[in-house]
Amino acid sequence: MKRSRPISAFFLAVLLLLSLLPAVAAESGRYSTTVLFTHDLHSHFLPQADGEGGESGGYARLRVALDWERRAHPDALTVDGGDFSIGSLIQTLYTTQAAELRTMGAMGYDVVTAGNHEFDHTGTGFASMLSAALDSGDKTPALVMANYKPSASNPDRLDIQRAMAAYDVEDYILLERGDVTYGIFGLMGEDSHACAPSSGFELGDMVSNAQRCVDALKEKGAQFIICLSHSGTNEKKKLSEDERLAEKVSGIDLIVSGHTHTTLTEPILVNNTYIISAGPYCQNLGSITLEWSENGEKKLTDYHLTPIDETLPEDPDIAAIVERWKGLVGGTYLGRYGLTYDKVLTHTDFDLPTPESGVQQGSSLGELVADAFLWATQNLEADSPDVFTVSVTADGVLRAPLSSGEITTSMAFDVLSMGVGSDGTSGFPLVGVYLTGRELKAIAEVDASVTPIMPAAQLYVSGLHYSFNTHRMFFNRVMDIQLHQVVNAAPDVEVVDAEGSAVPVPADIIDWYEEIEDDQLYRVVTGMYSAQMLGTVKGKSLGLLSLEPKLADGSPVTDFETCILRDQNGNEIKEWYALAAYLQSFGEEGIPARYSRPAGDGRKVVSRSWNPVELLKSLNWIGVAALVLVVLALVLVGFLVKWVKAARKRRRYNGSYRRKKW
C-alpha cells in the first residue's frame, strides 16, 4: 500500500506569502538571494520506487516543484552541481541527443557544472554531447568548469576544445538577475577526478583556481559569488573537500556541493561560506534564501528541501519530452536486445535493497547480480571455456534496488547503469580473467579487510563460500574459503545455513564444495571496472596482497578489452544485460525465494566474535607475524614491569640504608 503524503496547505500558503516579498530588501544596500539547486541527478528522468511504498524523483515532478518555488521567488537562480548523467536507460542517448542538458534547459536551469560521470564516455564523448546539445537548437544551461581541462597528452584535445568553445564552456560566468550581478564558477574535486580515469582531462588545483575565479569575478562587478563544486563533504574533515575549500578561499558566498551524494538538512557554514547539498537521484529540490549586504554580511532566512515524490503532479511538457526520449532508447539502444523500456522481465514478492554502505555482510541484490554474471557465461557467452568459474561484483557498481512487484528492462539497467564498453555504448561489459587459487583467497581478503576503509570495495560472489572475522588482523581476516557450486540433487533436499537452521531448497539443487588449490588457475568473471581495479589491490594493501589478472595461459593481461565476453553475434555482454536476461529466465514464477534474505544466503559469513579459536584459526604469514609481534610486545612489557619493580625495590633499600647510616 502506498503511503499518503498530501501536499501541505501550510507549505503552499508560505510560498504565496513569500511571493509578495520584494527581491530587494527595503533597507538600502541589502539584498535577498534565492538559489534552487540539485546535484547528482544521474539521468533520473522518471520516478523510481523508494522502497517504502512510494516513489522518488522524475523530472516532470521536479519541474512542478521548480515552478512553485519560482512563483515565490521570481528572481531565483536554478543551478546543478554535476553528475547530471549516467543512471538510467535514457543515458544511452548522451552522446547523440544530449538528453540531460536539453531537458534541464527545458526545466529552466541557468548554470551547471560537470561531474566525473559526464566523462564516462571519455573526453570525446563529453565533446559529442556538447555538440549534440548545440546542434539541437534547444535552450540549454550554461556550463562552467574552472579547473578541468583536456590534458596536453590527449590526442583528441583540439577536437574537445573546439566543442567546448562552441558550447561556450567557461571557467565562470556573470549573470544578472533582480538587480544583482552574480558570479558563478565550477570546480571538479580531487576524488571526482580520481573517479574519471578515462576522461583524458587534467585537474587543476582547486584552491588556487577558486581564488582566481573569485578575484576575477569581483573585479568584473560580481556582488554574490556561487561555486558549483563536484567535490563533496564528508563527516571526516580531512575528506570533506568543500569544507577545506571554504576554509582556504575567501569570498565565496555559497557552495553547491555534489559528488558525495550528501543530503544536508541544514547548511554548513565555514568562513562565511554556506555549503549546501540536496541529496542524489532527484530525491529533493533544494532551496536557500540569504539576505546579504555588499560588505560581506549574510543571514540565512530560509533553507528547505522539497521531496520530489508521488504527491507532486507531473508537468505535461516535461513528461512529453521524457516519453520522446524513451521512444528513442527503444528504437536504438534496446533494439539489438529485443527489449523495450518498460518490458516486464519477471516479478519479485520481496525487496532486494542496495547494500547498506559500510556494513560488512552479504547482500541479496549483490548475490543475485553475481549469479547473473555466472549464468551469462553458461547461457550467453559464445565458446565459454569448460573451466571452473567464479563471478564477482562490487558494492560500488550496484546503483539501484529492485523493489517488490514487476521488474522491467529499465529497472534492471538502473542496477548496473555505470560505464561504457569498447563498442562506445552505455554499460560496462563483462570480462573474464584468470587468477590462481592463492589470488582467489586474496579476493576474499580484499572484501574482509579493505571494505572498512573503502565501502564501495565490498564484494559479492558466486562460486565461492568464505567466512571472516572482523576482529582479526588486517589481511588475515578470512578463516575459511572453498569453491562453491549449486548442482543437481535428489528431491526433498534441505541445506543448513550459517546459523545452523535447515533451509529448504528446490528439489533439483544442492550445494557442493571443494578445496581451492593455491597454484591452479581459476576463471573469474566480473565487470570491466571491477576487473581493472583488481590490479590496484597491491598498492591499496601496501604490497601485502597481490592480484595479477591473467590470460588462460597464465600470462598477464595487458589489455582488458581482449577479455570481454561476447555473444554468438560478437556483441559485448553488458553487465546490465546479463542481469536482465537472468531475471527473464525466471519467467512468471518470479525471483526465487533464496534471494529473499537481505543479508544474503550465507555464502559469505561475517563474524564479529571474540572467540580465541576464531581469532587464531588459519593464520597466514601476516597473522603469524602480527602474533609474534604481540607476544614479543607482551614479553617486553613483562620485562619492563619486572625491571621497574626491581628498580623501585633497590631505591627503597638504598634509601633505608642511607637513613640508618645518617
Order of alpha helices (4+ residues) and beta strands (2+ residues): alpha-beta-beta-beta-alpha-beta-alpha-alpha-beta-alpha-beta-beta-alpha-beta-beta-alpha-beta-alpha-beta-alpha-beta-beta-beta-beta-beta-alpha-beta-alpha-beta-beta-alpha-beta-alpha-beta-beta-beta-beta-beta-beta-beta-alpha-alpha-alpha-beta-alpha-alpha
